[in-house]
Amino acid sequence: MATYDWTGTDIIPNGSGSVVRADLNDALLALFSQNSSATAPPETVAYMPWADTANGLFKIRNAANSDWITLYQLDGEWTTIALENGTAAAPSLYFKDSGTDTGVYSPGADQVAITTAGVQRVNFNGATEVVFNDGGADVDFRIEGDTEPNLFVIDAGTDQVRVKNLNGGPLAGMRNLLINGNPIINQRGYVSGTATSVGNEYTLDRWRVVTSGQSITWTDSNNVRTVTAPAGGIEQVIEGLNILSGTYTLSWTGTATATVDGSSVANGGQVTLTGGTNATVRFSGGTFSLAQLEPGTVATPFERRSYGQELALCQRYYYQTSQTNDFYGRAGTVSATTYHPIIHEFPVPMRIAPNFSSAGATFTSANSSVFSNATTTRRHLSLIGLSNTPNLDAYYFLATGSLTWTAEL
């Protein structure tokens, strides 16, 4: 360690040969050791280096020769380093192989930002916020999971946030446009493997077999029903009232092929639907379960609705009561000598005034029945031959047969 007194006009003053040689050696030693000393050099100039051994710091004199600037520690570690603020296009700290427009800069006081290709990607703004994509550029943000590359995505170009799942389940209620997508609702009592007698015959609720003479079969496991679709297909018509214009994703588990409105769709593939227009989803030639058609471009976990919710959705299109002694209604005042009017509400409002069938239906104390005035919220039932007594007040029960109302698409 050495310093040299650089004071004076002549750095190396005149003297005898040995004295001049000694001064030269001291000056060179000071230069070689970066003026290393526990005390500052007595004479300083702008940009002079100094290895401050007392504090373990390497310093340099500022341009005005008025103070020392600490650059780094003598053990090789940095303490502080001052950078220019820079810009997104020219960050103050950039990476050689990525170009001068990729790095770190400060867009303002108490802010640090990261830029790539000259575009700001994230801004740490003081103690108030962290802003991604400041300035509204078409820059996406994505978080990968262990096995899912798109676990969380912000699509700036379309102003959308996409999440694969929440807590392993569906994102939100009522995403699935398919009703009875896990087709366990079976109001008609369709028996697995029974051949249909007409085309487009409904079997499991909301699902119809396209080709007459074909059938569907299924297996159940842990409350998941896997249906084997025939070659001609099994399909569901989705009511246009439930559709908004946009992109939708179709997904299912199984080997069946699928079409939407006649166009082939891969499992997890997208289709474009028009708001207010019915759409038909068909599965053919293989198995399917947990079928889902949902808005967006990502297939999410199957939406689990309660049995009661799913049944109510089905009953908008088809409603059947067939159990013996099922309560049907209460008669009011006799309106004629041979029949009573009865009001009986639908479980849910049906899509339109339904088609009515009363195959083999009889009621307690009645041999026949006439029905009229079925509406979307109620139906009016007339039972013949019950009584001709005025002001009769009585209850009526279904004894045999079934009553069905159909408002399918």
MITOR-698851 format. One record per residue: y, z, x of N, C-alpha, C in turn. Coordinates in steps of 0.001 Angstrom, whole numbers, padded with zeros to 6 digits, always signed. Each point is the difference from the previous one (the first is absolute). Last residue first. Layout:
! MITOR-698851
YZXYZXYZX;...
! end
This chain:
! MITOR-698851
-027949-028069-086909+000790-001183+000355-000855-001254-000088;-000915+004544-003051-000147-000542+001356+000863-001249+000193;-000793+003526-003657+001278-000665+000271-000025-000554+001427;-003365+002496-004150+000104-000814+001208+001357-000667+000083;-003188+004216-002529+001260-000723-000075+000199-000723+001340;-004244+002634-003144+000563-000537+001242+001275-000761-000290;-004107+003659-002012+001277-000639-000317+000604-000470+001306;-005375+001238-001848+001117+000123+000935+001223-000696-000553;-005094+002434-001873+000695-001206+000435+001141+000289+000951;-001341+003844-003503-000816-000947+000765+000878-001160+000437;+002063+003888-001882-001393+000433-000050-000893-000896+000842;+005446+001701-000259-000855-001152+000238-001440+000479+000069;+003791+002612-002912-000625-000084+001304-000848-001260+000093;+004327+002629-003040-001054-001002+000060-000501-000127+001428;+002875+003683-003665-000201-000560+001333-001165-000976-000023;+003715+001627-004130-001322+000142+000603-000014-000623+001400;+002806+000917-004951+000293+000241+001400-001324+000243+000708;+002063-002248-005014-001106+000513+000803+000437+000138+001455;+002409-001533-004212+000446+001034+000927-001144+000631+000801;-001738-002576-004275+001334-000022+000602+000220+001176+000943;-004748-002421-001055+000743+001203-000375+001373-000036+000646;-003903-002985+000357+001086-000469-000861+000818+001183-000499;-003356-001303+004547+000357+000896-001105+001043-000675-000859;-002652-002260+003540-000093+001408+000348+000278+000915-001177;-000137-005100+000691-000982+000728-000784-000112+001471+000324;+002149-003166+003747-000285-000355-001396-001015+000970-000624;+003996+000149+004057-001429+000233-000243-000284-000173-001488;+003917-001575+003896-000306+000264-001412-001498+000126-000171;+004019+000333+004262-001396-000142-000414-000129+000312-001488;+003791-001481+004066-000137+000571-001337-001384-000306-000517;+002526+000638+005158-000714-000872-000928-000208+000752-001311;+003598+000014+004726-000809+000650-001030-000857-001029-000736;+002900-001111+003692+000079+001444+000123-000842+000731-001025;+000392-004836+000354-000089+000422+001405+000059+001499+000158;-002084-001965-004540+001222-000271+000760-000161+000522+001419;-002856-001250-004958-000073+000466+001387+001268-000415+000736;-001447-000559-004932+001273+000419+000601-000138+000616+001385;-004425+000183-003000+001131-000917-000039+001167+000580+000799;-005699+000482-001816+001046+000397+000928+001128-001022-000044;-004615+002056-002915+000915-001123+000167+001151+000477+000868;-005527+001593-001280+001394+000268+000371+000771-001292+000124;-004951+002737-002047+000654-001171+000569+001452+000341+000283;-003063+003263-001641-000971-001044+000281+000625-001224+000648;+001020+005730-000328+000489-001359-000237-001076-000997+000391;+000013+004895+000684+000245-000205-001433+000526-001392-000291;+000296+000870+004980-000579+001004-000895+000454-000256-001430;-000005-004266+002922+000635+001298+000098-000703+000983-000929;-001041-004987+002933+000012+000730-001263+000588+001380+000232;-000701-005183+002706+000662+001289-000130-000129+000546-001408;-001559-004284+002351-000929+001039-000441+000630+001351-000233;+003157-003189+002383-001418-000354-000124-000846+001211-000368;+005015-001393+000141-000610+001252-000470-001493-000195-000201;+004864-002244+002531-001386-000183-000412-000581+001357-000384;+005095-002844+001230-000753+001176-000413-001415-000371-000404;+004573-001658+003221-001066-000474-000884-000939+001173-000266;+005227+001023+001264-001335-000361+000478-000865-000652-001069;+005397+000172+001437-000814+000385-001151-001428-000467+000249;+002220+000654+004480+000460-000701-001198-000776+000562-001179;-000359+002376+004026+000843-001094+000493+000627-000783-001139;-001152+005138-000935-000747-001148+000502+000939-001156+000311;+000662+005591+000066+000434-001256-000623-000758-001179+000599;-002612+004532+000023+001201-000488+000678+000455-001247-000757;-003312+002472-002064+000197+000933+001127+001235-000363+000821;+000015-001335-005168-000697-000427+001209+000187+001060+001078;+000272+001435-005239+000756-000509+001146-000927-000484+001114;-000387+000358-005592-000679+000447+001218+000696-000633+001209;+000218+000836-005801+000750-000387+001197-000703+000587+001212;-001495-001389-005399-000128+000919+001139+000790-000569+001184;-000736-000520-005895+000557-000481+001274-000147+001070+001088;-003304-000854-004463+001003+000867+000611+000575-000688+001246;-002709-001693-004954+000107+000113+001464+001136+000937+000395;-001433-001230-004672-001209-000180+000802+000203+000163+001511;+003311+000203-003761-001156+000743-000513-001204-000078+000917;+004953-000093+002029-000621-000788-001066-001247+000761-000438;+002725+001845+003238+000969-001021-000393-000556-000949-001040;-000686+005410+001897-000671-001193-000509+001046-000999-000458;+001197+003492+003878-000059-000110-001467-000692-001291-000414;-001274+001175+004819+001149+000530-000725-000201-000151-001504;-003522+000519+004533+000504-000783-001128+001188+000689-000639;-001909-000023+005246+000179+000862-001174+000637-000797-001122;-003262-001312+004676+001285+000119-000645-000015+000912-001204;-003460-000767+003706+000749-001238-000146+001332+000184-000690;-004147+002672+003125+001044+000141-001008+000810-001290-000085;-005204+000208+001345+001294-000045+000687+001096+000075-001065;-004872-000184-000710+000824+001157-000357+001285+000095+000826;-003269-003213+002251-000239+000567-001332+000804+001284-000178;+001637-003903+003371-000877+001164-000037-000108+000545-001425;+002748-003766+001774-001317-000321-000529-000913+001201-000112;+005163-002567+001228-000552+001296-000359-001314-000252-000704;+003790-002830+003385-001211+000072-000814-000340+001457-000297;+003896-003853+002223-000245+001380-000415-001196+000012-000932;+003233-003283+003688-001238+000139-000784-000216+001477-000300;+003968-001516+002204-000602-001313-000257-001260+000078-000866;+002537+003837+001455+001080-000896-000420-000573-001344-000438;-002746+003367+001964+000125+000021-001463+001237-000731-000502;-000978+000620+004718-000954-000922-000621+000221-000098-001509;+002522+003143+002427+000427-001357+000366-000918-001039-000645;-001188+004505-000512+001180-000315-000807+000525-001397+000315;-003546+001658+002617-000449-000275-001364+001186-000385-000881;+000916+001415+004378-000626-001317+000010-000460-000391-001409;+001801+004322+000632+001028-001029+000192-000609-001392-000108;-002956+003650-000116+000812-000067-001215+001090-001058+000097;-002672+000941+003796-000777-000708-001023+000816-000160-001276;+002817+000380+004495-000957+000833-000724-000734-000841-001043;+001724-002279+004534+000573+000519-001241-001057+000821-000717;+000812-002077+005117-000897+000818-000831+000772+000543-001196;+000317-004378+003649+000754+000967-000789-000925+000735-000962;-001169-002258+004964-000129-000186-001441+000715+001116-000751;+001787-001283+004909-001199+000575-000627+000027-000147-001515;+002758-003732+002427-000026+001455+000155-001258+000557-000663;+002116-004906+002117-001019+000592-000876-000070+001498+000279;+004341-003398+000674-000984+000851+000667-000968+000557-001041;+004040-002644-000892-000832-000827+000878-001071+000795+000732;+002717+000597-005126+000151+000137+001436-001002-000832+000759;-000930+002105-005020+001157-000667+000599+000064+000253+001498;-004791-000117-002572+001177+000860+000125+001162-000757+000629;-005426+000112-002003+001050-000997+000191+001319+000754-000054;-005665+001250+000566+001411+000381-000107+000907-001200+000279;-005546+002157-000779+000873-001176+000053+001453+000416-000243;-004701+002303+000649+001334+000470+000384+000969-001164+000178;-004669-001919+000137+000349+001322-000519+001403+000330+000477;-004042-004373-000174+001354+000518+000201+000098+001400-000593;-003769-004433+001553+000341+001330-000496+001475+000309+000195;-002115-005079-000829-000205+001108+000931+000442+001307-000623;+000870-004590-001863-001092-000177+000949-000192+001107+001007;+004768-000111-002452-001176-000850-000232-001021+000175+001113;+005026+001841-002648-000962+000222+001076-001276-000757-000330;+005615-000194-001575-001429-000256-000231-000803+000294+001252;+005153+000598-002746-000746+000315+001219-001480-000150-000302;+005009-001708-002252-001437+000199-000167-000661+000205+001351;+005189+000504-002715-000728-000402+001212-001464+000353-000181;+005008-000784-003105-001341+000547+000187-000634-000534+001281;+005340+000523-000590-001052-000993-000215-001364+000631+000258;+004338+002186+000688-000115-000338-001405-001087-000994-000328;+001734-000047+004980+000227+001061-000960-000092-000478-001441;-002658-002152+004173+001261-000178-000712+000137+001075-001068;-002787-000232+005022-000063+000013-001460+001394-000130-000587;-003068-000842+004850+001334+000088-000587-000123-000115-001512;-003502+001878+004132+000282-001018-001008+001429+000211-000486;-003591+001620+004467+001184+000075-000852+000074-001169-000979;-004292+002960+002669+000939-001114+000049+001097+000119-001035;-004076+002763+000860+001206+000433+000701+001066-001074+000098;-004529-001921-000839+000118+001443-000164+001158+000512+000848;+000352-005038-001607-000852+000808+000866+000202+001482-000304;+000622-004326-003365+000721+001060+000706-000992+000799+000829;+000662-005021-003095-000823+000915+000778+000870+000996+000764;+001330-002339-004746+000154-000202+001443-000774+001067+000755;+000407-000153-004890-000739-001163+000484+000097-000261+001486;+002041+003796-002244+000501-001203-000680-000612-001271+000582;-001534+003402+002857+001081+000441-000873+000637-001248-000575;-005089+001449+002415+001101-000920-000239+001039+000709-000856;-004653+001253+003429+001008+000273-001022+000988-001145-000108;-005453+001727+001741+001201-000775+000284+000974+000185-001156;-003955+003654+001685+000436-001055-000919+001184-000777+000587;-002371+004001+001816-000283-001327+000547+000507-001144-000871;+001919+005416+000729-001156-000763-000452-000029-001403+000556;+004168+003466-001312-001144+000266+000867-001181-000795-000531;+005590-001020-000314-001186+000541-000666-001037+000319+001059;+005563-002036-001032-001026+000567+000874-001147+000539-000838;+005106-003004+000038-001259+000252-000700-001019+000542+000996;+005756-000385-000461-001188+000013+000858-001227+000370-000828;+005291-002376-000868-000979+001030-000314-001213-000155+000921;+005629-001638-000828-001250-000124+000744-000905+001183-000305;+003797-001869-003595-000087+000456+001381-001370-000234+000591;+002592+000814-005161-000152-001083+000975-000051+000570+001413;-001795+002964-004030+001305-000441+000489-000222-001081+001040;-003210+002221-004229+000183-000715+001265+001476-000296+000233;-002231+001945-003987-000188+000934+001109+000304-000620+001354;+000129-002424-004150+000985+001066-000127-000080+000993+001150;-003202-003599-000578+001235-000346+000696+001076+001065-000084;-005412+000855-000126+001102-000284-000913+001300-000218+000772;-005069-001019+001703+001036+001029+000126+001187-000409-000857;-005521-001103+000021+001322-000584-000201+001014+001142-000004;-005139-000579+002284+000926+000805-000786+001338-000720-000077;-005689-001257+001092+001434-000042+000245+000763+000955-000905;-004989-002139+002329+000492+000998-000943+001478+000169+000302;-003918-004186+001225+001109+000921+000186+000199+000995-001120;-003405-003604+001254+001145-000482-000760+001191+000925+000016;-004106+001206+002138+000552-001195+000661+001235-000522-000710;-000894+005185-000669-000830-001209-000075+000686-001176+000688;+000553+005351+001364+000608-001060-000809-000895-001232-000026;-000684+005489+000763-000424-001303+000532+000492-001079-000954;+001883+005247+001080-000410-001031-000954-000440-001243+000752;+000724+005605+000793-000035-001288+000692-000619-001034-000929;+002497+005155-000401-000866-001018-000601+000145-001312+000750;+000745+005597+000883+000501-001334+000332-000991-001021-000542;-000686+004813-000158+001052-000410-000941+000715-001292+000414;-003867+001672+002353+001133+000930+000175+001223-000447-000786;-003239-003584-000427-000225+000956+001078+001248+000841+000179;-002619-004210-003279+000994+001072+000110-000384+000943+001128;-000854-005550-001626-000573+001264+000479+001138+000996+000137;-000946-004964-002973+000750+000904+000870-000861+001163+000444;+000462-005468-002493-000769+001222+000216+000829+000908+000891;+000814-004579-003557+000326+000799+001175-000959+001169+000069;-000313-005326-002230+000143+001436-000196+000505+000652+001285;-000643-005163-003032-000067+000765+001239+000285+001472-000297;+000204-003317-003433-001377+000084+000471-000143+000747+001309;+004662-002334-001044-000954+000471-000992-001412-000001+000574;+004484+000555+003024-000956-001008-000476-001010+000617-000972;+003565+002708+001922+000603-001302-000287-000979-000947-000694;+000571+005462-000264-000869-000956+000702+000408-001396-000429;+003252+004507+000130-000769-000918-000827-000809-000944+000891;+003025+005050-000104-000708-001006+000796-000864-000859-000922;+002599+003851-001504+000955-000904+000642-000670-001094+000829;-003247+003903-001310+001372-000129-000488+000867-000816+000947;-005110-001155-000148+000713+001218+000361+001474-000193-000339;-001731-003658-001867-001133+000887+000286+000558+001396+000292;+001561-005131-002467+000339+001257+000669-001228+000893+000093;+000302-005522-000112-000383+001169-000788+000292+001273+000802;+000551-005095+000788+001076+001004+000062-000294+001211-000885;-003139-003795-001378+000829+000017+001191+001112+001035-000116;-004604+000859-002607+001110-000962-000044+000744+000059+001334;-003804+002700-000687-000335-001039-000986+001102-001041-000138;-002038+003432+004226+001055-000202-000995-000365-001164-000914;-003463+003427+002664+000623-001319+000021+001047-000110-001104;-001639+004509+002686-000094-000679-001298+000751-001326+000040;-000301+003464+003597-000987-001083-000002-000137-000748-001305;+002029+004893-000165-000125-000776+001236-001107-001041-000120;+002651+001758-004282-001154+000395+000792-000134-000925+001206;+004301+001745-003378-000727-001136+000583-001102+000528+000918;+003412+002271-003064-001382+000368+000241-000830-001137+000554;+004855+000408-001158-000877-000860-000792-001468+000398+000146;+003526+002146+002533+000073+000351-001418-000989-000799-000849;+000749+001235+005137-000910-000928-000680-000039+000346-001481;+002209+001218+005303+000315+000048-001423-000807-001081-000710;-000087+000423+004741-000895+000960-000646+000316+000166-001486;+001475-003046+004331-000255-000278-001425-001017+000925-000656;+003955-000256+003690-001310+000614+000200-000627+000041-001397;+003837-001919-000358-000396-000617+001273-001264+000613+000560;+002818+000371-004326-001439+000206+000146-000509-000693+001260;+004393-002003-000833-000423+001154-000796-001521+000101+000077;+003938-002317+003349-001303-000123-000645-000327+001302-000724;+003912-000365+002635+000156-000757-001238-001320-000175-000735;+001854+003917+003553-001065-000975-000246+000203-000685-001351;+002854+003542+001585+000180-001196+000829-000995-001101-000384;+000921+004809-001736+000117-001243-000768+000336-001213+000864;+000995+004655+002395-000741-000292-001209+000300-001367-000579;+000203+000986+005347+000694+000498-001181-000776-000440-001236;-001792-000458+004513+001404+000286+000272+000693+000621-001193;-005368+000694+001072+000932-001056-000397+001441+000437+000173;-003359+002535+003194-000113-000458-001382+001007-001072-000315;-000461+002676+004155-001279-000666-000230-000181-000557-001380;+004092+002071+001495-001055+001008-000003-001358-000613-000337;+003177-003499-000681+000578+001332+000079-001127+001010-000131;+000290-005461+001853-000448+000970-000986+000787+001274+000168;+001345-004180+002046-001392-000308-000322-000542+000958-001041;+005123-001593+000350-000822+001091+000503-001431-000267-000432;+005188-002623+000415-001406-000070-000379-000770+001130+000685;+005325-001830-001502-000762+000978+000760-001436-000050-000496;+004443-003720-000096-001153+000682-000581-000567+001027+000975;+003542-003823+000161+000465+001314-000474-001113+000753-000707;-000197-004301+002411-000178+000025-001455+000465+001321-000614;+000391-000825+004708+000320-001301-000570-000092-000030-001512;-001243+003820+002683+001443-000125-000196+000364-001324-000659;-004357+003236-000001+000265-001430+000113+001475-000225-000306;-003359+004211+001580+001295-000298-000617+000295-001468+000281;-004767+003209-000026+000772-001187+000379+001325-000016-000753;-004871+002963+001351+001342+000158-000571+000853-001152+000504;-004613-000185+000818-000021+001254-000734+001327+000257-000699;-002357-003967+002475+001202+000036-000841+000026+001265-000843;-003625-000972+003067+001193-000452+000735+001287+000090-000800;-004741+002898-000036+000815-000807-000903+001284-000424+000704;-003367+003002+001827-000727-001237-000303+000810-000944-000870;+001995+003963+001727-001117-000111+000926-000762-001302-000205;+004952-000342-001587-000943+001106-000074-001119-000212+000999;+005375-001848+000048-001424-000268-000075-000788+001297-000150;+005210-001789-001273-000773+001066+000624-001473-000308-000210;+005085-002870-000121-001412+000149-000361-000622+001146+000781;+004768-003124-001499-000429+001249+000626-001415+000275-000483;+003629-004604+000413-000983+000820-000679-000336+001239+000829;+004393-003545-000638-000841+000661+000981-000943+000949-000729;+004174-003359-000852-001355-000121-000547-000986+000544+001032;+005136+001896-000383-000745-001164+000481-001408+000002-000597;+003934+003233-000639-000679-000796-001019-000688-001245+000502;+002667+003906+002014+000604-001335-000037-000725-000945-000936;-002704+003916+002210+001416+000098-000330+000625-001386+000085;-004837+001738+000468+000508-001280-000493+001446+000095-000467;-001901+004646+000352-000761-001173+000417+000643-001243-000606;+001802+005247+001150+000103-001216-000799-000851-001096+000634;+000842+005669-000256-000635-001025+000828-000079-001249-000854;+003488+004574-000242-001012-000907-000517-000610-000841+001107;+003193+003892+000561+000008-000285-001441-001171-000849-000460;+001783+001659+004468-000870+000973-000661-000183-000310-001474;+001145-003957+003442+000425+001382+000061-001011+000928-000649;-001528-004564-000240+001430+000182-000240+000338+001488-000075;-003720-003870+001680+000021+001449-000143+001464+000412-000015;-002581-004825-001094+001208+000663+000485-000116+001491-000289;-003128-005007+000372+000119+001379-000451+001223+000624+000659;-000791-004703+000366-001171+000353-000805+000092+001420-000556;+003434-004305+001869-000242+001435-000061-001173+000303-000935;+000674-004568+002894+000156+000536-001350-000322+001490+000012;-000467-003188+003800+001396+000025-000405+000265+000555-001385;-004367-000156+002175+000461-001365-000248+001427-000019-000551;-001409+004680-000278-000921-000993+000548+000489-001369-000415;+001863+005602+000351+000156-001396-000375-001104-000838+000627;+001719+005467-001276-000968-000857+000677+000162-001411-000543;+003492+004640+000399-000696-001033-000765-000967-000764+000889;+003408+004742-000665-000885-000716+000907-000805-000984-000825;+004779+003411-000437-001002-000921-000538-000799-000637+001130;+004162+002908-000005-001175+000761-000422-001058-000880-000653;+004269-002687+000381-000077+001383+000456-001214+000696-000596;-000651-005178+000204+001153+000825-000320-000201+001414+000498;-003171-003608+000694+000954-000731-000834+001247+000811-000347;-003693-000122+004214+000678+000938-000888+001037-000755-000817;-005059-001416+002498+001461+000019+000129+000574+001013-000968;-004935-002453+002287+000633+001144-000638+001504-000085+000220;-003735-004232-000104+000140+001261+000711+000668+001057-000845;-000323-005659+000538-000975+000959-000505+000104+001285+000798;+002356-004182+000947+000390+000366-001370-001003+000943-000669;-000346-002105+004480+001145+000912+000000+000447+000396-001395;-005222-001261+001410+001307-000634-000115+001110+001029-000129;-004825+000699+000815+000292-000266-001410+001336-000677-000206;-001803+001542+004278-000857-001072-000497+000246-000347-001464;+002629+003538+002148+000040-001242+000783-000794-001136-000641;+002511+003920-002646-001284-000112+000671-000146-001404+000582;+004540+003375-001116-000896-001031-000501-001246-000073+000862;+004763+002947-001293-001264+000145+000706-000971-001010-000587;+004278-000166-001638+000334+000532+001324-001237+000266+000843;+000329-003982-003814-000161+001454+000118+000271+000476+001422;+001189-004303-002966+000010+000301+001428-000106+001511+000186;-000175-001870-004334-000304-001228+000740-000092+000240+001495;+001202+003534-002900-001343-000438-000386-000422-001235+000780;+003467+002986+002546-000039-000538-001360-001441-000381-000333;+002843+003630+003737-000766-001203-000264+000117-000454-001450;+001673+004006+002934-000526+000014-001360-000896-001192-000291;+000298+001816+005041+000941-000595-000938-000631-000005-001401;-001614+003754+003393-000144-001421-000267+001148-000476-000872;-001695+004463+003429+000958-000567-000946-000189-001502-000111;-003173+004514+001338+000411-001322+000454+000886-000606-001072;-002494+005072+001810+000731-000812-000978+000312-001344+000627;-003458+002506+002001+000616+001028-000840+000765-000688-001117;-004470-001671+003016+001370-000211-000444+000495+001224-000761;-003807-000258+004167+000213+000039-001437+001474-000205-000318;-001815+000315+004509-000304-001273-000637+000196-000031-001490;+001040+003527+003355-001461-000108-000122-000428-001248-000765;+004596+001229+000669-000574-000428+001276-001525-000081-000039;+003102-000912-004401-000421+001120+000832-000652-000520+001277;+003853-002882-002489-001344+000492-000275-000315+001158+000928;+004558-001784-000752-000878-001103-000411-001393+000484-000361;+005399+001996+000199-001415+000291+000252-000859-001139-000533;+005228+000123+001840-000837-000356-001151-001447+000267+000370;+005168+001896+001843-001362-000455+000266-000728-000297-001315;+005523-000381+001189-001067+000899-000413-001335-000619+000362;+004221-002073+001001+000523+001273-000476-001094+000985-000384;+000445-004965+001414-000191+000960+001090+000556+001367-000379;-000427-004085-002726+001320+000556+000339-000078+000980+001154;-003944-002046-001745+000871-001074+000495+001364+000508+000408;-004089+003487+000349+000461-000948-001013+000995-000990+000577;-004208+002339+002690+001415+000198-000288+000465-001033-001025;-005051+002017+000282+000816-001088+000542+001443+000258-000406;-005180+002842+000558+001273-000285-000645+000680-001183+000664;-004921+003136-000673+000593-001128+000704+001231-000448-000772;-002609+005034+000370+000491-001128-000775+000512-001104+000914;-001524+004915+000646-001097-000940-000169+000380-001237-000786;+002672+003910+001587-000347-000106-001426-001135-000978-000272;+001560+000856+004475+000125+001331-000585-000459-000005-001459;+000278-004002+002672-001241+000764+000182+000081+001389-000601;+002316-004923-000765+000408+001403-000104-001254+000867+000064;+001445-005042+001549-001190+000735-000399+000334+001480+000058;+003222-004524-000511-000179+001351+000546-001264+000610-000588;+003258-005054+000590-001148+000762-000460-000037+001384+000634;+004344-003389-001242-000756+000633+001080-001201+000740-000591;+003650-002538-002304-001390-000450+000007-000820+000555+001169;+005144+000510+000674-000625-000470-001243-001402-000535+000261;+001629+003638+003399+000536-001287-000423-000717-000406-001281;+000959+004821+003346-000727-000822-000961+000717-001317-000241;-000585+004639+003515+000824-001178-000286-000812-000909-000912;-001995+004034+001164+001416+000397+000020+000954-001145-000308;-005073+000527-002025+000671-000514+001202+001481+000371-000012;-003177+003264-002691+000467-001378-000097+000612-000452+001316;-003961+003692-000090+001418-000098-000370+000420-001455+000017;-004386+001169+001090+000228+000955-001071+001446+000000-000465;-002427-004458+001973+000535+001270+000467+000154+000924-001190;-000880-005557+001563-000706+001156-000546+000509+001285+000625;+001205-005025+000091+000909+001141+000130-000633+001277-000550;-002599-003953+000474+000828+000011-001211+000939+001213-000018;-002948-001460+003687-000448+001107-000851+000821+000122-001272;+000958-003358+003323-001431-000116-000245-000493+001069-000983;+004502+000124+001447-000258-001155-000867-001474-000099-000357;+001248+003288+003057+000549+000326-001311-000259-001137-000991;-001153-000698+004452-000923+000949-000602+000475+000411-001401;+002791-002746+002589-001170-000743-000467-001006+000926-000685;+003796+001965+001962+000397-000824-001137-001195-000759-000579;-000638+002572+003921+000243+000864-001157+000354-000819-001246;-000571-002297+004121-001272+000531-000474+000186+000870-001242;+003851-001664+002137-000747-001080-000663-001321+000510-000565;+002557+002962+002584+000626-000243-001303-000729-001091-000781;-001416+000835+004399-000362+001125-000867+000606-000171-001380;+001150-003109+003305-001399-000176-000399-000441+001117-000942;+004270+000271+001910-000044-001070-001005-001427-000210-000500;+000576+003028+003494+000585+000543-001223-000058-001032-001128;-001442-001231+004330-000963+000914-000612+000537+000573-001304;+002804-002908+002555-001180-000680-000507-000956+000931-000695;+005090+001418-000078-000913-000415+001065-001254-000601-000610;+004091-000439-003142-000461+001093+000840-000904-000541+001080;+002772-001222-005136-000196-000315+001414-000476+001226+000740;-001194-000278-005228+001176+000065+000880-000355-000362+001438;-001984-001347-004886-000542+000437+001292+001188+000030+000973;+001300-000912-004193-001210+000711-000360-000662+000553+001239;+005190-000910-000785-001107-000532+000789-001242+000809-000310;+003741+001288-002254+000066-001463-000106-001140-000646+000736;-000639+004948-002080+000786-000719+001004-000037-001487-000195;-003942+003534-001514+001447+000111-000059+000657-000821+001110;-004793+000911-001292+000540-001359+000002+001535+000003+000001;-004285+003226+001455+001403+000103-000400+000637-001365+000135;-005270+001118-001095+000921-000416+001074+001408+000103-000546;-005456+001935-000919+001243-000555-000512+000877-000357+001184;-005642+001064-001107+001195-000106+000851+001164-000491-000808;-005782+001390+000294+001184+000000-000845+001233+000000+000880;
! end
